[in-house]
Each structure stands twice: as structure tokens, then as C-alpha cells.
Amino acid sequence: MGARSERPAHRGRLPGRLTYIARRAYRYAPVIVDSYDVVYNRMRTDDVAFYTDLAMHARGQVLELGCGTGRILIKSAGAGATITGLDVSALMLDACRRKVAALPPEIAVRITLIEDDMTSFDLGRTFALVTIPFRAFSHLIMVEEQLACLQRVHRHLDVDGELVFDVFQPRVESLIDPHAADEVEDTPESPLPGGGTVRRTARRTAIDQTDQLIQVEFGYYVKDENGNVERLSETFPFRYYYRYELEHLLARAGFKVAALYGWYDKSPLSGTPRDMIFVARKA
Ligand SMILES: C[S@@+](CC[C@H](N)C(=O)[O-])C[C@H]1O[C@@H](n2cnc3c(N)ncnc32)[C@H](O)[C@@H]1O
């Protein structure tokens, strides 16, 4: 990132760059996938109840785009929802499948998992609720990808259906904070399901305020049963959004904003940015 001349050559087209990023990110180190729930079951909980409640009260079937390991999907099915999870990463879906296999059959039967890209999927049916939880929409780097995703959602939504998704809201101070480049522990040493432990760190490796991209590196310190530590890392570019940009994008894709929250307790957007949670309906 950085200088504009370093932009990818394919910028402006839709060559599946996102697919490439997500596959690369989750392919080379299964232990990173295994660490996902270890990290986020601890760090991120408020959104689970919010999305589970929506899924439970949906007036029909639910589609979760970027379902990952099923952190939200499994709870939603447990609460009574019939839910399809779609993700571009085979490894994340494998992790989800292992969890589904351990569920009581009457819950597992309500879950369908599909490996596909949220910018190009075609399931040939509609849903009452489509969700894109935990900032998965921020993996869509280019406007063409964002629009393609929203248009796909529009096509897969019942006439009176709802799209609900969240993205993080950047704080101006954080964008210029030099300490964001420091490696900081975000998850203390914790047991991994298959044995050994993981400790995770995070740091910002680049920022491009013109293209609204932040590049983050997660460091995984994986310790085996003999105490040997290996450091693995993954680096993601994240697209950050501003409120009115998303309102315009949604309008271009045929949506109107039905509600906008600043947190998962449905509090309004405030002067202290955290996440932005959009509830959209067909215009
Ligand atoms: C931060 S995780 C969120 C997972 C899950 N929704 C949760 O709340 O825990 C983002 C997920 O989006 C998936 N993803 C990224 N780009 C995608 C794309 N173009 N199509 C489908 N899934 C994608 C990743 O593979 C990853 O599983």
C-alpha cells in the first residue's frame, strides 16, 4: 500500500482479488484458523446475541455471508433459525463443519454451508434475512466488489427482507497514531483445541488514507506440548468506510437504510466511533 503508484494493476476491474486475499489468508496455516475461535470467543461477544436474536426472529430463512467458523451461525441455528452460511475460505468452513457435526441432529439439520464468494454467489432463491457479521464487508477492497456484493444480496432477499451488516468506524486519531505500528498482545496465551497454546499480537503495518485501507498484521505465537514456540503471521488489508459512503453505496444497489446503530445494544451512532451496524431494506 502507501503510494498510489503501488496500487494493484487490476484496480477498477473485478478479478476476484478478495477471493485471493481470503484464500491466501486462511490457507497456509490451519493453526490460524484453529486460533480464530480462541481469539474471538474471548474478544468479541456483543455481536453474537445481536445477530442471533435477529436470526431467531427472522420471518423465514437466513443467509450469513462470510460465516467463517460459525461463531454466530451455530448459535443462530441453536436458537431456532434455519440458516445458510457462505464463505470463500475452505478452511474456515471445515472448522465450521466440525462444529456442526458435534451438534444435536435436530439443530445440525437447519444448517447449510456453501463455499463461495460473496461478490458472485448465485443460490437461486431468496432469504428473509441476509447478514454480513464481524466486518466481513471490510474485506471488500474495491467499490466494484462492494457493489457486486450488495447487488447479489438484493437478488437473494425477499421483497420485505432485511440486510444487516457491520463495519468498523475509523477514529481520526487512530489513523494518525504512530503507536498503531507497535506489536501489541491482543490475546494472552490460551489453549488450542488440538493441544498446545496460542498467543496473538496485532499491529498496523500500513495505512492508505486515500484508498481508505488499513493493513493489519496478526502474529500467532504457537507453543507445542514440548514448549517450542513458532511465530506465524497473517496480514490483511481492511477497507474502512464512512457512514454516508455506505448510505450511497446501499442506494446504488437498490437499498434504503431502515436503521443505523453504533453498537450491538442498538444504541445510536455516537461521537465515539466503534462499529457501524446497518439495517437495510429494498428501496
Ligand atoms: C472476520 S471473519 C467473520 C466470520 C463470522 N461471520 C464471525 O462473525 O465470526 C470474515 C470472514 O469473511 C470471509 N470472507 C472474506 N472475503 C469473502 C468473500 N469474498 N466471500 C465470502 N466470504 C469471505 C473470510 O473467509 C472469513 O471467514
The ligand as an ORCA input file, in Angstrom:
! r2SCAN-3c Opt
* xyz 0 1
  C     -13.864    -11.750     10.374
  S     -14.424    -13.250      9.674
  C     -16.131    -13.265     10.203
  C     -16.638    -14.675     10.390
  C     -18.002    -14.794     11.066
  N     -19.032    -14.061     10.360
  C     -17.920    -14.300     12.502
  O     -18.651    -13.364     12.831
  O     -17.139    -14.833     13.273
  C     -14.578    -12.806      7.971
  C     -14.937    -13.999      7.084
  O     -15.245    -13.494      5.782
  C     -14.768    -14.426      4.845
  N     -14.647    -13.760      3.546
  C     -13.760    -12.821      3.192
  N     -13.985    -12.476      1.924
  C     -15.039    -13.196      1.483
  C     -15.744    -13.273      0.249
  N     -15.412    -12.531     -0.788
  N     -16.768    -14.110      0.147
  C     -17.125    -14.896      1.185
  N     -16.501    -14.876      2.366
  C     -15.464    -14.028      2.519
  C     -13.452    -14.915      5.420
  O     -13.056    -16.138      4.836
  C     -13.805    -15.005      6.899
  O     -14.278    -16.297      7.227
*
